[in-house]
């Protein structure tokens, strides 16, 4: 997949009219296409990097009044490079994608050698709606819309005015230029000269052709007649690339990315653009959104909201960490130790099932009856919220619990979340509104027969989740807690001591497998749990 489809150009406003309408375009040109190796050999740029970062020091790239921000990194596609020679001036053009896409645009990077230095220029082309659809469907190679030069490495060095656009037309010989009464002269191109200036200070655009008109003799080299060309006052011409050969779905993905950006409110957009770190976090979420067709924009917005408000998103484990959880030093420390735990991943890996996507959300807060934690049913975006008790004055609060037992509490609640996730997966949608029978039938069809049986039993046996957990998942809890305690992954049965600890939270009178244990065994297990709790009370995590 083409890197950097967290595309989004932060558009830049110059102080004069800087978007030029391009309407009259002809067929795609046949300029020379060269390999990346040939480019490096010809230019001597052997250490050429496939990303470009526009310097923040240029005044032109400062934040605008409408909230848009400076340009950041672009990823450069080196699969297709166009080389063009006009009047002995050579340019190389690349298809590039910016870090964050805000609009349905196509971006090109042009490199040209001037005054002993390789200079760079970035062009943004915005097709009109009809042209965008035609380009997306590959029914045309022509471009209609507006274009602007958004960056020049030599701005503020040589020119007050930078880019002139010239529209060319080419025709085969013999014949006539399309829409033009003139005829081709066997070798040179016919053209419509319409060139415009982009300025760094307020100044009217003007027509200023910089290349001799058609008929004055050949002026191309390196691969044939250009058709859609762009040039600046120094005469360096760029030949745009409208397609990314590495990602044929560019238009579809860019469209989805730009629509998602537009769905964010201004505060979210400003937060994203306020730092490189925030942009990177947004890009990870956007890539996840683009890669998973089943995830809706509302869920993706929830992920952005979590990051924006001081939380974190663990995309690998499909867990949202609310700011209340992130800001609790002990809870976050325990999670960081758990997240790569092999046993823990056994419960987070199923959340990677793409249809539909579900997330667990960890937060801290008040819990009814001061229980250790509470897991809520999934909301409309399939987010299953887990609240860990943060009552500092209660033995069930985060600060009071031993580290091992807090780990156990989290995995206990993640198992509850997994039960909900299996229901979401089986139904193929959110379970809200579904009847018990519909859920049971869907589970049976999805090979979750055992879960279906426990839910049916729950009609007369209300605490079916803890009964199911005690009989089917206690070993899993033991494995997670043993690995947390020892740092060694557990294969097979955990040590007996961790199996005893795993009864914590399941040692209830309505859990059948607990009540069938001999009384002396129950007492021994509870004394063991209480002894560990007393000796590790208020334990810190480091």
N, C-alpha and C positions, 0 to 999 in steps of 0.2 A: 504494500500500500504506500502510496506516495506520502512521504513524511511531510508534516507541517500543514495538514488540512485544518488545523486550528487556525484557519486562514483569516484574516480579517483585517483588511487594511483600515487603519485609522486614517481617515482621509485628511488631507492637508489643504487648507485654504490659502492661496496666495492673495495678495492685496489687489490684484486686478482680475479681470475675467480670465479664468484659467481652464475652463472646460470648452473644448472646441468640438463642434458637431461634425462628425464624419458621416456623410450619407453616400457619396458616390464612390463605391469600391468595386473592383472587378474581381476576377478569379484569383485564387491563391497563387502567389508567385513561385518561381522555381529557383530561387537563390540556392547557393551551395549549402549542403548540409554536411557537417564535419563531425568527427568523433571527438570525445573529450581528450583523448590522447593527442590527436592532431592539434586541437586548440592549445594544449599545454606546450607542445613542441613549437608551434608557430609563435606563441607569445612569450615563451620562456617562463610562464607562470606555473612552474612545476609544483609549487606548494599551494595552488589555488584551492580555496575552501568552498565547500558546497553550501555555505550559508553566508549571509551578509548582514551586518548590523549597521544601520544608519547612525552616524554619530549624533549624540544628543546635544552637542555644543552649538549646532547651527540654529540661529534664531528662528528660521523658517519653520523648524520642526517643533516649536513650543506648543503648549496646549492652547487650543482655540477657544473662543467664547462659547461655542456650542457644546463644549465638553469633550470633543475629540482630542486625541492625544498624539504624541509624537510617534513616528515610525519606529518599529522595533526590528526584530530579526525576520529575514526572508530565507526560505529554503530554495535552493537552486536546483532545477532539474537539468542534469547533464546528459540525458539520453538523446536530446535533440538540440543541436546548436546550429544556428544559421550564421553563415559568414557572408558578408556583403562588401563589395568594393565599389565605391562611387567616387569618381574623380581622384582615384588613387588613395582614397581615405577608407580604411578598413574598420568595420564594426563586427562584433560578435554578439548575437542575441540569444538569450536563455529564457525559458518559461520559469517563472518564480511564483512561489506562494507565500504570502505574508503570514504572520503568526496568528492573527485573529481576523476573520472575515466579517466585515460589517455590511457589505453590499455585494451584489452579483457583478463582480468585476473580473477582468483578466489582467495579469501583471507580467511585464517583461523587464528583464535586466539587459542593458546594452553596455558593452565594454568597448572603449576606443582609446587609441594611443595618441596623446596630445602633449606637446611640450615636454617630451621625455618621460611622461607619467601615464600609467594606465588609469583612465577615468571611468566612472560608472554612472549610469543613468537608469532610473526606474520609471517605467511608463505604466499608467493605469488606463485601461480601456473599459468603458461601461456600455455594453450593447443595449439597445433598446429592447423592450419586452419581446417583440416578434423575432428580432435577430437572436436574442438569447435562446429562445426555444428552438430556432433553426440550427444554431450552433450546437446546442445540447443534443439534438437528434442527428447531427452530422449531415443534415440536408443541405448545408451551405458551408463554404469556406470564406465567404465574404463577411465583412464587418460593417455594421451600421450602428451609430451611437455617438457617444462623446468620449474624448480622450484627453488626458493631461499628463504632463511630466511632473511627477511628484517628488523627484529627487535627482539632483545632479551633484556629483562629488566636487565639481569645480565652481559651484555657485559661490558668490561673494568673492571669487578670486579673479575672474576675468570679465564676466559679463553682468550687466544689470538686467538684461533680458536674456532668456535662456532658449526656449524651445520654439521652433517653427514647424508646423505640420504641413506637409505637401501631399496631396492626393495624386497618385499616379494611375494611369490606365495602360494596359499593354494589349497588343493584338498580334496575331500571327501574320506572317507576310505571305502573299500579298493580301490586302484587305484594308478595312477602315477601322479606326478606333470606335468602340462602342459609344454612341451618343455624341460623336464628334465627326465633323465633315472632312477632317484631314485624313491623309493616308499614311500608312507606315512606310518607313524608308529602308526596309530590308533588315535593319539591324538595331536601330535605336527605338526607344519606347515613345509612344504618344502619351501625352499627359495633360491633365487639368492642373494648373498651378494654383493652389489655394494654400497659402502659408500664413501662419499666425505666430505672434510673439507671446511668450509667457514672461512676465516681469516680476521682479522682487519688490518693486515699488509700483504704486498706482500709475498706470499708463495704458492708453488705449491700445488694443490689439490692432495690428495693421497687416496688410498684404505685402509680403516681401519675398518674392521668389528667389531662391538661392542656388538653383540648379538650372542650367540653360534649358530653354524650352525644347520640345520635341522637334526633331529635324535638324538639330545643330550638330549631330554626330553622336556616336556611341559614347555612353558614360558609365557603363556597368562593367563589372568583371566578376569572375569567380562564380559563374553559375547561371547566367541568364538574366532576363529582364525582370526588374522588380515591379510589383503591382501595388501593394499597400505599403507605402514607405513613410517614415517620419524622420525629420531632420532638425538640426539646430542652426543658429546663425553661422557656426564655423563650418557647416557643410557635412557634418558626420551624420550618416543616414542609418536608421534602424529598420529592420524588416521584422514586423511583429510575428509572434507565434501564438496561435489561438487555441491550440490543443496541448494538453500534457500527455505525452506518449506513455508515461509511466502509470497514469491513472485515467483510464477512459471514462470513469464516472465522475470526473472533476466537476462538470456542470451540475450534476445531480447533488453531489455532496456540498458544493459551494452554495447552491440554492438553499439547501437545508440549513447550512451553517449561518447564512445571512438572515434567514427567517428566524432562527433561534436567537441570534443576536438582537434582532428587532423586538423580540418578545420580552427581553430583559428591560427592567426599568432603568431610568437614568442613573440612580444611585448604584445599581449593580454594574452598569457599564463603566462608570467613573471609578468604582473600586477595582475592577479588572485592570483598567489602564493606569492605575496609580503606582504599580510597581511590577518589576519583572517577575517576582515571585508569584504575585496574583495572576499575572498572565499565564504563567506555567501551570498553575492550579486549574485555571479555566480551560486551558488547552487539553489537559488530561480528561476533564469532564466532557468536553466537546468531542474528543476522539471516541470516548466511550459511547456517547450519544449517537454519533455517526455510524459507529461499528455495530450497533445493536438496533435493528429495525423495530424491535418490540418495545423499546423504551420510549415513553412519550415525553414530550417537551416539558410537561409539568413536573415529572420526576427529575429530569435534568436540571430544571430551575431550582428544585429543592436542594440538589447537590451544590449548586452555585451559592444558594442562600446559606447553606451550612458553612461553607468556606468563608463567605463574606462576613458572617457574624461570629467569627472566632472559633468555629469548629474545624473538623478535618473529615475528609472522605477517604476511606480505605477501599479503593476500587477493586483491588485484588481479592479482598475478603468480603466485598459487598456490604460494608458496614459504614454507617454514618456515625461520626463521633460528635455529638452535640457540644457546644461551647461549655456547657455545665460540666460535661465529662472531661473535656480537654483541660479545663481550668482546675480540675481536682487533681492535684499532683500525685496522690497515691493511686487513684483509679487509672490515670494515664500510664503510670509506671507499670502497673500490673498488666495493662493491655499490651504495652510495648513488649513485655516479656512473653506474653501469650501468643501474639499474632503469628509467629512463625512456628509455634508448637504444632507438631505433626497431628496430634490428636484433635487439636482445635480446628485445624484446617479440614479435617474430615467433616466438620459441621458447616464450614463456610464454603467449601468447594461446591456443594449442590446449589448454592445461591448464584453460581455462574451460569446456570441454565438460562438460556436467552428468552424462553417463551413461557410465561412472561417474566420480566425481570422483577426481582424482589430484593429489598434491602432490609437489614436489621439496623436499628438506630439505638445507640447507647447514650443515655443521659443520666444525670443524677437529680434527685429531688425527693419530695415527700412521698411515702408509700403508705397505703391504707393499713391500719393496725400495726404500723411500724414493722412490717415484714421486711425481709432482706431485699426483695426486688419485686417488680411487677412487669409482666409482658402483656401488652395490649394487642388485640387483633389488628390485622393490617388496615391501613387507611386506604383512601381511594387511589393512591399512587403505589400501593403494595409496600409501604414502609411499615415495618413491624417494630414498634417502639418499646424499648426495654428501659425501665427506670430503676436505678440502683439507689437504695436508701442512703441519704446523705445526712441523716440526723446524728449530729456529733455527740448527742447526749444519750444515745441508745446503743445497746450492745450490737444491734443489727446494722448500725450505721457503718459507712465505709471506713472511717478512721478507727473504729473499734475492732473491726474484723481482722483476723490474721491474714497475711498475704495469701496463704494457701487457700483459705476459706473464701476470700474475695474472688480468687481465680475460679473456685468451684461455683460460686454464685453466678458468675458471668457465664460459665459453660452450661450450668443448669438452665439459665434463661435462654441461652442460644438454642438449646434443645427444644424448649417451648416454641421459639421462633421457627425452628425447622419443621415442627408439626404444621404450623400455619403455612410455611412455604410449600410443603407437599400438597396442601389443599389448593393453594394458588396454582401450582403447576398442573395438578390434575384437572381443575376446572378450566384452565386456560384463561382465567380472568380473576378479578377480585371476588372473594366469596361473599361480600355483602349482598344480602337479599336471597342467597341460595338457601334452600331447605336442607335439613339434615340428610334426607334421603338422596337429594341431588349430590351432596358432597360425598356421601358414602358410595354411591354408584360411580362417581368420577374416580374416587380413590381405587376402587376395585379394577376399573379399566386401566389405571396407571400402575398396576402392580403394587399398590400400597394396601393390600388386603388386611394386614395386621392392624394398621392404623384405622381402617374402616371398622374392623371388629371392635376395637376399643371405643370408638365414637358411638357405635350402636349400643354397647354396654353402658355407656355414659347416661343413657336415658334413665336407667335405674341406679347408676353408679356414677354420681356427679363428678367425682375427681378422677375421671379417666386419664387426664394427662399425666398425673403423678403415678398412677398405677402403671401406665404404659412405660414411663421413664424408669420406674423401679425395676420392672421385669425385663426391659429390653435395652436400657441404656446405662445402667449403673457401672458396667465394666468400662464403657467409654468415658464416663466421668472420672473413674479411677485412673485410667490411662493418662488423661489430660493433666490431672493434678499430680500424678507421679512424675511426669515429664517436667512439669513446672517446678517441682520441688528438687529434682535431681539433675535436670538438664539433659537427660538421656531419653530418647524416644522409646516407647514401650511397644513391644510386639507380643501379641497374645494377652494373657491375663496379667493385670497389674498385681503388685504385691498386696497381700491381704490387708495391711494397715490402710491402704488407700481405698480399698473396697469398703472398709468400715467407715472411713470418712465420707464416702459417697452416699451414705444413708442420710447425711445431713440435708434437711429439707424434704426428705422422703419418709422420715420416721413419724408418720401420722396414722391416726386411728382409722382413716378411710382409705389407706393404702393396704391392700390385701396381703401383698407379699411381706409387708412389715408386720402386720398383726399375726401372721401365721408363724413368726419366729418365736422360739421359746422365750419366756419372760426374762430368764437370766441372760440370754443372748442380747435381748433388747437393752437391758440395763447396762451390760458390759460395753456395748457400742456407744450408748449415750454418755456413759462416764468417760470413755476414751475421747469422744468429741469435746466434752466439756473440759477435760483436762488440757487438751491442746489449745482450746480457746482461752482458758485462763492463763496459760503460760506464754501466749503470744498476743495478748490483748494490747490494742493500740500500737501494733507493730508498724514500723515505717517501711517504705519500699525504696530501694536504691538501685 
